Amino acid sequence: MPRAATIALVHRPLQVECACGNLELSLQERVVAQTEHGLVAGRVVRPPREVEQAAGRVVRRLTAQDEEHLAHLKILDAKAFLYAKRRIRERGMAMRLLSVRHRFDAKQATFFYLAEQRVDFRDLVRELAYQLRIRVEMRQVTQREAPQLLDGLGPCGRRLCCSGHIRGFQPVTVRMAKVQGISLNPGKLSGCCGKLKCCLRYEADGYAEYHKGLPKRGARIRCCDGLEGKVVAHQYVRRITLVARDDGEVVPVP
């Protein structure tokens, strides 16, 4: 099996397994890789290990010359973004341009946008290709994918999970919040994308497993000292159940 590292591409929100041979790579190290998208720059988000199949190949570590080239590409990204945004506004197109990313070889740029309905952008693509002298790819993203593309900080103060370490979106439900005893306040449950926060999944399975076999909230139970009471809460972290006894005292029960 090939030895490969997971590379997060710079020019688009995508992670690719790239064969690296005997090259030792550390987390967050920046590299140049050859993939189906051409020659790309990226950073290591998972260290080398054996995988069944690799979709690309690490060519080299990022050099000082490569860094200068990436800085130049950012300038091209900004210029293309401003021009495209102005033309979209002048054409009255019902779409919101989010970002422009040039490929490492600077021969193609991807324009990421949000739109509620289908947009006919064929004339815009021809104009952009003519003015910018590059191949143009228009890529529509969902409301959930937009923060992953733009990056940012979540309410917790850390980098957004979707733009940091998550590979692909998994279903998130309100039930996951309920089982953890989280307030069902839409403002607190929703992330930057307006959808349920990805982090609601992280401990949901642990809470669900912990609650198996436990009496439900409101159920009457008999404590070890013989007194009866009503279950008022379960505390997952402390692994205890709070019971309101008939004498009015609330006691923790392991």
KEKE-3310 file (N, C-alpha, C; in steps of 0.2 Angstrom, whole numbers, plus 5000, padded with zeros to 4 digits):
npx = (5004:5002:5012:5005:5000:4987:4982:4977:4970:4975:4969:4955:4942:4946:4952:4965:4972:4989:5002:5018:5030:5045:5046:5047:5034:5027:5013:5003:5013:5018:5016:5019:5009:5005:4990:4973:4968:4979:4995:4996:4996:4997:4993:4998:4987:4985:4996:5009:5005:5000:4990:4975:4974:4980:4977:4985:5001:5015:5025:5036:5042:5036:5044:5054:5053:5041:5033:5033:5027:5014:5010:5009:4998:4988:4986:4982:4970:4963:4961:4954:4942:4937:4934:4925:4915:4910:4906:4896:4887:4884:4877:4866:4864:4858:4866:4879:4895:4908:4922:4938:4949:4965:4972:4987:4996:4992:4984:4970:4956:4945:4928:4919:4902:4886:4869:4852:4844:4845:4858:4861:4876:4884:4888:4895:4905:4912:4916:4924:4935:4940:4944:4953:4961:4962:4957:4940:4931:4915:4909:4896:4891:4884:4874:4880:4892:4899:4905:4915:4923:4926:4932:4936:4931:4923:4909:4915:4928:4938:4945:4934:4926:4923:4932:4943:4947:4937:4932:4921:4904:4893:4877:4868:4857:4843:4840:4852:4856:4847:4849:4861:4857:4857:4851:4838:4839:4838:4848:4859:4861:4864:4877:4889:4885:4871:4865:4863:4876:4891:4899:4890:4889:4900:4900:4888:4886:4892:4885:4872:4875:4878:4866:4859:4849:4848:4836:4823:4821:4811:4806:4802:4813:4821:4833:4850:4850:4837:4827:4815:4814:4813:4820:4829:4839:4853:4870:4882:4896:4901:4896:4884:4868:4855:4844:4829:4824:4810:4810:4814:4827:4840:4850:4866:4868:4878)
npy = (4994:5011:5025:5039:5056:5067:5081:5097:5107:5123:5131:5127:5121:5107:5091:5080:5064:5061:5053:5051:5044:5041:5053:5063:5072:5085:5090:5103:5108:5115:5111:5106:5098:5085:5083:5077:5089:5096:5104:5109:5119:5116:5111:5100:5090:5079:5067:5057:5040:5023:5020:5014:5019:5032:5049:5058:5065:5070:5083:5092:5101:5117:5130:5145:5152:5147:5152:5166:5165:5161:5172:5181:5175:5177:5191:5191:5184:5193:5204:5198:5195:5207:5213:5203:5204:5217:5216:5207:5214:5225:5218:5214:5201:5187:5182:5179:5183:5174:5170:5170:5159:5155:5143:5134:5134:5145:5145:5143:5149:5147:5152:5155:5155:5160:5156:5157:5152:5144:5151:5159:5160:5161:5171:5179:5171:5170:5183:5185:5176:5181:5194:5191:5182:5168:5151:5149:5143:5141:5139:5133:5135:5128:5135:5130:5126:5138:5145:5137:5139:5153:5153:5157:5162:5152:5153:5148:5153:5147:5141:5138:5122:5116:5122:5119:5105:5095:5083:5083:5084:5079:5072:5082:5083:5090:5081:5077:5088:5088:5076:5079:5089:5102:5119:5122:5134:5142:5152:5148:5136:5136:5138:5148:5146:5146:5134:5119:5117:5109:5104:5098:5085:5079:5074:5068:5054:5048:5054:5048:5034:5035:5038:5026:5014:5022:5030:5040:5058:5064:5052:5041:5035:5024:5028:5023:5024:5021:5031:5038:5047:5060:5060:5073:5078:5073:5072:5072:5074:5073:5061:5058:5057:5068:5068:5073:5071:5065:5072:5085:5087:5089:5077:5070:5055:5042)
npz = (5000:4996:5004:5011:5013:5020:5011:5012:5000:4993:4984:4983:4993:4998:5002:4999:4996:4995:4988:4996:4997:5004:5010:5024:5032:5042:5052:5046:5037:5022:5005:4988:4976:4964:4957:4951:4948:4943:4945:4962:4977:4995:5012:5025:5033:5039:5044:5036:5031:5029:5015:5006:4993:4983:4978:4972:4971:4981:4977:4981:4995:5000:4993:4995:4983:4978:4988:4985:4973:4977:4984:4974:4967:4976:4974:4961:4963:4971:4962:4951:4958:4962:4949:4944:4953:4951:4938:4939:4947:4939:4928:4935:4940:4949:4961:4973:4974:4982:4983:4974:4967:4961:4952:4955:4944:4938:4927:4927:4935:4949:4952:4966:4971:4978:4976:4975:4965:4949:4939:4924:4918:4907:4897:4906:4910:4898:4896:4907:4905:4893:4897:4908:4904:4906:4910:4916:4929:4936:4951:4961:4978:4993:5007:5018:5015:5012:5024:5026:5015:5016:5028:5046:5063:5076:5088:5099:5099:5092:5077:5063:5062:5050:5041:5046:5051:5048:5036:5024:5026:5039:5044:5055:5069:5078:5089:5093:5101:5110:5118:5124:5133:5129:5127:5117:5109:5094:5090:5098:5094:5080:5068:5059:5046:5047:5049:5059:5071:5068:5078:5087:5085:5090:5104:5105:5103:5114:5125:5122:5124:5137:5143:5141:5149:5160:5172:5166:5165:5178:5182:5196:5209:5220:5232:5237:5251:5255:5254:5244:5228:5215:5198:5192:5184:5173:5174:5163:5162:5175:5178:5186:5193:5197:5211:5217:5233:5243:5255:5251:5249:5237:5229:5224:5214:5210)
capx = (5000:5006:5012:5002:4998:4981:4984:4971:4972:4975:4964:4948:4941:4946:4957:4967:4977:4994:5008:5024:5036:5049:5047:5044:5030:5024:5006:5003:5018:5016:5019:5017:5007:5002:4983:4969:4967:4985:5000:4993:4999:4992:4996:4997:4982:4986:5003:5010:5003:4999:4983:4974:4974:4982:4974:4989:5008:5018:5031:5041:5040:5035:5051:5054:5050:5034:5029:5032:5022:5007:5008:5007:4992:4983:4985:4977:4963:4959:4959:4949:4936:4934:4932:4919:4910:4908:4902:4890:4882:4881:4873:4860:4864:4855:4871:4884:4902:4911:4929:4941:4955:4968:4976:4995:4999:4989:4980:4963:4953:4938:4924:4914:4897:4880:4863:4846:4841:4850:4860:4864:4882:4888:4891:4900:4911:4916:4919:4930:4940:4943:4948:4958:4966:4963:4951:4936:4926:4910:4907:4891:4892:4878:4875:4884:4899:4901:4910:4921:4927:4929:4936:4934:4931:4916:4907:4920:4934:4942:4944:4928:4928:4922:4938:4949:4949:4932:4932:4915:4899:4889:4871:4867:4850:4841:4840:4859:4857:4842:4852:4866:4854:4858:4845:4836:4839:4841:4854:4865:4863:4866:4883:4890:4881:4864:4863:4865:4883:4894:4901:4884:4890:4906:4899:4882:4886:4894:4879:4867:4877:4878:4859:4855:4848:4846:4829:4821:4820:4804:4804:4803:4817:4823:4840:4853:4848:4830:4822:4813:4814:4812:4825:4828:4844:4859:4876:4886:4903:4902:4893:4880:4861:4853:4838:4825:4821:4804:4811:4816:4835:4843:4857:4869:4868:4882)
capy = (5000:5018:5029:5045:5061:5071:5088:5102:5112:5130:5135:5125:5118:5100:5087:5074:5059:5062:5049:5055:5040:5041:5060:5065:5078:5086:5093:5110:5109:5117:5107:5106:5091:5084:5079:5078:5096:5099:5106:5112:5120:5114:5110:5094:5090:5072:5065:5051:5033:5019:5020:5009:5022:5039:5052:5063:5064:5076:5084:5095:5105:5123:5134:5152:5154:5145:5157:5172:5164:5161:5179:5184:5172:5181:5197:5190:5182:5199:5208:5195:5195:5214:5214:5199:5207:5223:5214:5204:5219:5228:5214:5212:5194:5185:5178:5182:5180:5173:5170:5168:5155:5153:5136:5135:5136:5152:5145:5143:5151:5145:5158:5152:5159:5158:5158:5153:5149:5143:5157:5158:5164:5159:5177:5181:5167:5172:5189:5184:5172:5186:5199:5189:5177:5162:5147:5151:5138:5144:5134:5135:5132:5128:5139:5126:5126:5145:5147:5132:5142:5159:5152:5161:5159:5151:5156:5146:5157:5143:5141:5134:5115:5114:5124:5116:5097:5091:5081:5081:5086:5073:5074:5085:5084:5093:5076:5077:5093:5086:5071:5082:5094:5109:5123:5122:5140:5142:5156:5145:5129:5138:5140:5154:5145:5146:5127:5116:5117:5103:5101:5095:5078:5076:5070:5065:5046:5047:5055:5043:5028:5036:5038:5020:5011:5027:5032:5046:5063:5064:5046:5041:5030:5023:5029:5018:5025:5019:5036:5039:5054:5060:5061:5080:5079:5068:5076:5067:5075:5070:5054:5057:5058:5072:5066:5077:5067:5068:5077:5091:5088:5086:5073:5067:5048:5039)
capz = (5000:4996:5010:5009:5018:5018:5009:5011:4994:4994:4979:4984:5000:4996:5004:4994:4999:4991:4990:4998:4997:5011:5013:5031:5032:5048:5052:5044:5033:5016:5000:4981:4974:4958:4958:4945:4947:4941:4951:4967:4983:5000:5018:5027:5038:5042:5043:5031:5034:5023:5013:5000:4986:4984:4972:4970:4973:4984:4972:4985:5000:4997:4993:4995:4976:4978:4993:4982:4968:4980:4986:4967:4965:4980:4971:4955:4966:4973:4956:4948:4962:4961:4943:4943:4957:4948:4932:4942:4949:4933:4924:4939:4941:4956:4964:4977:4973:4988:4983:4968:4969:4955:4952:4956:4938:4936:4920:4928:4942:4951:4955:4970:4972:4981:4972:4977:4959:4944:4936:4917:4918:4901:4895:4911:4909:4892:4897:4912:4902:4889:4901:4913:4900:4910:4910:4921:4932:4941:4956:4966:4984:4997:5013:5023:5012:5012:5029:5025:5010:5018:5035:5051:5070:5078:5094:5104:5098:5088:5070:5061:5061:5043:5037:5049:5052:5045:5030:5022:5031:5042:5046:5062:5070:5085:5094:5096:5106:5116:5122:5128:5137:5127:5126:5110:5106:5087:5090:5100:5090:5073:5066:5055:5040:5048:5050:5065:5072:5066:5084:5090:5084:5093:5110:5105:5104:5121:5129:5120:5127:5144:5145:5141:5156:5166:5173:5163:5170:5181:5185:5203:5210:5227:5233:5241:5258:5256:5253:5237:5225:5207:5194:5190:5179:5173:5173:5159:5164:5182:5178:5192:5192:5203:5213:5222:5237:5246:5260:5248:5247:5230:5231:5218:5214:5205)
cpx = (5004:5006:5010:5000:4992:4983:4977:4974:4971:4969:4957:4948:4940:4952:4959:4972:4983:5000:5014:5030:5039:5050:5043:5040:5027:5017:5007:5009:5016:5020:5016:5015:5004:4996:4980:4967:4973:4990:4996:4997:4994:4996:4994:4992:4982:4992:5003:5008:5001:4991:4982:4975:4976:4979:4979:4996:5011:5025:5037:5038:5040:5042:5049:5051:5043:5030:5028:5027:5015:5005:5006:5000:4986:4981:4980:4970:4959:4957:4954:4942:4933:4931:4925:4914:4906:4903:4895:4884:4879:4877:4867:4859:4862:4860:4876:4890:4905:4919:4931:4948:4958:4972:4983:4998:4997:4985:4973:4962:4946:4934:4919:4908:4891:4874:4857:4843:4846:4851:4863:4870:4887:4892:4896:4906:4916:4920:4925:4936:4944:4947:4954:4963:4967:4956:4947:4931:4922:4908:4902:4892:4885:4880:4879:4891:4903:4906:4916:4926:4930:4933:4933:4934:4924:4915:4912:4926:4939:4940:4938:4930:4928:4928:4944:4951:4943:4933:4925:4910:4894:4883:4871:4860:4849:4841:4847:4860:4852:4846:4858:4863:4855:4851:4844:4834:4842:4847:4860:4866:4865:4873:4883:4886:4874:4861:4865:4873:4886:4897:4896:4885:4895:4905:4892:4881:4888:4888:4873:4869:4877:4871:4855:4855:4847:4839:4828:4820:4812:4802:4806:4808:4818:4831:4843:4852:4841:4825:4821:4813:4813:4818:4824:4833:4849:4865:4881:4894:4905:4900:4889:4873:4858:4845:4835:4821:4814:4805:4814:4823:4836:4850:4859:4869:4872:4878)
cpy = (5006:5021:5036:5050:5065:5078:5092:5107:5119:5133:5132:5121:5110:5097:5081:5070:5059:5057:5053:5051:5040:5048:5061:5071:5079:5090:5101:5112:5110:5113:5108:5099:5091:5080:5080:5085:5100:5100:5111:5113:5118:5113:5103:5094:5084:5069:5058:5045:5029:5019:5015:5012:5029:5043:5057:5061:5071:5077:5087:5099:5112:5127:5141:5155:5153:5150:5163:5171:5164:5168:5183:5182:5176:5188:5196:5188:5189:5204:5205:5195:5202:5215:5210:5202:5213:5221:5211:5209:5223:5224:5212:5205:5192:5180:5182:5179:5180:5173:5168:5165:5153:5147:5138:5137:5142:5151:5144:5146:5149:5151:5154:5157:5156:5160:5154:5149:5148:5150:5155:5163:5163:5165:5180:5177:5169:5178:5189:5181:5177:5191:5197:5184:5171:5157:5148:5145:5142:5138:5136:5131:5132:5133:5136:5126:5133:5147:5143:5136:5149:5159:5158:5158:5158:5154:5154:5149:5153:5143:5136:5127:5114:5117:5122:5109:5093:5089:5078:5082:5080:5076:5077:5086:5087:5088:5076:5083:5091:5081:5074:5088:5101:5113:5123:5129:5141:5146:5153:5138:5130:5140:5146:5153:5145:5139:5125:5116:5110:5099:5098:5087:5075:5072:5067:5058:5045:5048:5050:5036:5029:5035:5031:5016:5015:5028:5039:5051:5063:5057:5045:5034:5029:5024:5023:5018:5023:5024:5036:5046:5054:5063:5068:5081:5073:5073:5071:5068:5072:5063:5053:5059:5062:5070:5071:5072:5070:5072:5084:5092:5085:5083:5070:5059:5045:5034)
cpz = (5000:5003:5008:5014:5015:5017:5008:5005:4996:4990:4979:4990:4999:4999:5000:4997:4993:4993:4991:4998:5004:5014:5019:5031:5039:5047:5050:5039:5026:5010:4993:4979:4967:4959:4951:4943:4944:4946:4956:4973:4989:5007:5021:5033:5042:5040:5039:5035:5028:5022:5007:4994:4987:4977:4969:4972:4975:4979:4976:4991:4997:4998:4994:4989:4976:4983:4989:4976:4971:4982:4979:4965:4969:4977:4965:4957:4967:4967:4952:4952:4962:4955:4942:4947:4954:4942:4934:4944:4943:4928:4928:4940:4948:4959:4968:4976:4980:4988:4976:4970:4962:4957:4953:4950:4935:4929:4921:4935:4943:4955:4959:4972:4976:4977:4974:4971:4954:4940:4929:4917:4912:4898:4899:4911:4903:4893:4902:4909:4897:4892:4905:4910:4904:4908:4916:4923:4937:4945:4961:4972:4988:5003:5018:5021:5012:5017:5028:5020:5012:5025:5040:5058:5072:5085:5100:5104:5094:5081:5068:5059:5054:5039:5040:5048:5049:5038:5028:5028:5033:5044:5054:5063:5077:5090:5097:5102:5112:5121:5126:5133:5136:5126:5119:5107:5099:5087:5093:5097:5083:5073:5062:5048:5041:5050:5057:5066:5071:5073:5088:5090:5088:5099:5110:5106:5111:5126:5128:5124:5134:5147:5145:5147:5161:5166:5169:5168:5172:5184:5193:5204:5218:5228:5237:5249:5260:5254:5245:5234:5218:5204:5191:5184:5179:5171:5170:5161:5171:5183:5185:5189:5198:5204:5218:5227:5240:5252:5258:5246:5240:5231:5224:5219:5209:5200)
residu = (MET:PRO:ARG:ALA:ALA:THR:ILE:ALA:LEU:VAL:HIS:ARG:PRO:LEU:GLN:VAL:GLU:CYS:ALA:CYS:GLY:ASN:LEU:GLU:LEU:SER:LEU:GLN:GLU:ARG:VAL:VAL:ALA:GLN:THR:GLU:HIS:GLY:LEU:VAL:ALA:GLY:ARG:VAL:VAL:ARG:PRO:PRO:ARG:GLU:VAL:GLU:GLN:ALA:ALA:GLY:ARG:VAL:VAL:ARG:ARG:LEU:THR:ALA:GLN:ASP:GLU:GLU:HIS:LEU:ALA:HIS:LEU:LYS:ILE:LEU:ASP:ALA:LYS:ALA:PHE:LEU:TYR:ALA:LYS:ARG:ARG:ILE:ARG:GLU:ARG:GLY:MET:ALA:MET:ARG:LEU:LEU:SER:VAL:ARG:HIS:ARG:PHE:ASP:ALA:LYS:GLN:ALA:THR:PHE:PHE:TYR:LEU:ALA:GLU:GLN:ARG:VAL:ASP:PHE:ARG:ASP:LEU:VAL:ARG:GLU:LEU:ALA:TYR:GLN:LEU:ARG:ILE:ARG:VAL:GLU:MET:ARG:GLN:VAL:THR:GLN:ARG:GLU:ALA:PRO:GLN:LEU:LEU:ASP:GLY:LEU:GLY:PRO:CYS:GLY:ARG:ARG:LEU:CYS:CYS:SER:GLY:HIS:ILE:ARG:GLY:PHE:GLN:PRO:VAL:THR:VAL:ARG:MET:ALA:LYS:VAL:GLN:GLY:ILE:SER:LEU:ASN:PRO:GLY:LYS:LEU:SER:GLY:CYS:CYS:GLY:LYS:LEU:LYS:CYS:CYS:LEU:ARG:TYR:GLU:ALA:ASP:GLY:TYR:ALA:GLU:TYR:HIS:LYS:GLY:LEU:PRO:LYS:ARG:GLY:ALA:ARG:ILE:ARG:CYS:CYS:ASP:GLY:LEU:GLU:GLY:LYS:VAL:VAL:ALA:HIS:GLN:TYR:VAL:ARG:ARG:ILE:THR:LEU:VAL:ALA:ARG:ASP:ASP:GLY:GLU:VAL:VAL:PRO:VAL:PRO)
# end
